[in-house]
Amino acid sequence: MDKLIYTRGTYSNEIKKVELDVNENVSIHDFKRVCKHLACALGYDSISVEEAFEGKAQPLDKLKQILKG
């Protein structure tokens, strides 16, 4: 069993350490899924995680429009 460990480097009231056990024979697709779970466990929004892992970025104009409300 392998471990995927994230330790926050600075003081925070949020999650300080996440440790995931991963089978040694995990495929790259399953590893990608585990990394997505790790990002969500750290508090990243599932939509932004999906966009980051799939290489889909929102156009800057659309992002500005969302921020304006």
MODELLER restraints for C-alpha pairs under 7 A, 6 or more apart:
rsr = mdl.restraints
at = mdl.atoms
rsr.add(forms.Gaussian(group=physical.xy_distance, feature=features.Distance(at['CA:1:A'], at['CA:21:A']), mean=6.42, stdev=0.5))
rsr.add(forms.Gaussian(group=physical.xy_distance, feature=features.Distance(at['CA:1:A'], at['CA:22:A']), mean=5.87, stdev=0.5))
rsr.add(forms.Gaussian(group=physical.xy_distance, feature=features.Distance(at['CA:1:A'], at['CA:23:A']), mean=4.99, stdev=0.5))
rsr.add(forms.Gaussian(group=physical.xy_distance, feature=features.Distance(at['CA:1:A'], at['CA:24:A']), mean=5.55, stdev=0.5))
rsr.add(forms.Gaussian(group=physical.xy_distance, feature=features.Distance(at['CA:2:A'], at['CA:21:A']), mean=5.78, stdev=0.5))
rsr.add(forms.Gaussian(group=physical.xy_distance, feature=features.Distance(at['CA:2:A'], at['CA:22:A']), mean=5.04, stdev=0.5))
rsr.add(forms.Gaussian(group=physical.xy_distance, feature=features.Distance(at['CA:2:A'], at['CA:23:A']), mean=5.99, stdev=0.5))
rsr.add(forms.Gaussian(group=physical.xy_distance, feature=features.Distance(at['CA:2:A'], at['CA:24:A']), mean=5.80, stdev=0.5))
rsr.add(forms.Gaussian(group=physical.xy_distance, feature=features.Distance(at['CA:3:A'], at['CA:19:A']), mean=6.66, stdev=0.5))
rsr.add(forms.Gaussian(group=physical.xy_distance, feature=features.Distance(at['CA:3:A'], at['CA:20:A']), mean=5.52, stdev=0.5))
rsr.add(forms.Gaussian(group=physical.xy_distance, feature=features.Distance(at['CA:3:A'], at['CA:21:A']), mean=4.56, stdev=0.5))
rsr.add(forms.Gaussian(group=physical.xy_distance, feature=features.Distance(at['CA:3:A'], at['CA:22:A']), mean=5.67, stdev=0.5))
rsr.add(forms.Gaussian(group=physical.xy_distance, feature=features.Distance(at['CA:4:A'], at['CA:19:A']), mean=5.79, stdev=0.5))
rsr.add(forms.Gaussian(group=physical.xy_distance, feature=features.Distance(at['CA:4:A'], at['CA:20:A']), mean=5.05, stdev=0.5))
rsr.add(forms.Gaussian(group=physical.xy_distance, feature=features.Distance(at['CA:4:A'], at['CA:21:A']), mean=6.39, stdev=0.5))
rsr.add(forms.Gaussian(group=physical.xy_distance, feature=features.Distance(at['CA:4:A'], at['CA:22:A']), mean=7.00, stdev=0.5))
rsr.add(forms.Gaussian(group=physical.xy_distance, feature=features.Distance(at['CA:5:A'], at['CA:18:A']), mean=5.74, stdev=0.5))
rsr.add(forms.Gaussian(group=physical.xy_distance, feature=features.Distance(at['CA:5:A'], at['CA:19:A']), mean=4.42, stdev=0.5))
rsr.add(forms.Gaussian(group=physical.xy_distance, feature=features.Distance(at['CA:5:A'], at['CA:20:A']), mean=6.30, stdev=0.5))
rsr.add(forms.Gaussian(group=physical.xy_distance, feature=features.Distance(at['CA:6:A'], at['CA:17:A']), mean=5.59, stdev=0.5))
rsr.add(forms.Gaussian(group=physical.xy_distance, feature=features.Distance(at['CA:6:A'], at['CA:18:A']), mean=5.20, stdev=0.5))
rsr.add(forms.Gaussian(group=physical.xy_distance, feature=features.Distance(at['CA:6:A'], at['CA:19:A']), mean=6.47, stdev=0.5))
rsr.add(forms.Gaussian(group=physical.xy_distance, feature=features.Distance(at['CA:7:A'], at['CA:16:A']), mean=5.82, stdev=0.5))
rsr.add(forms.Gaussian(group=physical.xy_distance, feature=features.Distance(at['CA:7:A'], at['CA:17:A']), mean=4.45, stdev=0.5))
rsr.add(forms.Gaussian(group=physical.xy_distance, feature=features.Distance(at['CA:7:A'], at['CA:18:A']), mean=6.61, stdev=0.5))
rsr.add(forms.Gaussian(group=physical.xy_distance, feature=features.Distance(at['CA:8:A'], at['CA:16:A']), mean=5.06, stdev=0.5))
rsr.add(forms.Gaussian(group=physical.xy_distance, feature=features.Distance(at['CA:8:A'], at['CA:17:A']), mean=6.24, stdev=0.5))
rsr.add(forms.Gaussian(group=physical.xy_distance, feature=features.Distance(at['CA:15:A'], at['CA:42:A']), mean=6.47, stdev=0.5))
rsr.add(forms.Gaussian(group=physical.xy_distance, feature=features.Distance(at['CA:36:A'], at['CA:49:A']), mean=6.55, stdev=0.5))
rsr.add(forms.Gaussian(group=physical.xy_distance, feature=features.Distance(at['CA:39:A'], at['CA:49:A']), mean=6.86, stdev=0.5))
rsr.add(forms.Gaussian(group=physical.xy_distance, feature=features.Distance(at['CA:40:A'], at['CA:46:A']), mean=6.12, stdev=0.5))
rsr.add(forms.Gaussian(group=physical.xy_distance, feature=features.Distance(at['CA:51:A'], at['CA:57:A']), mean=6.13, stdev=0.5))
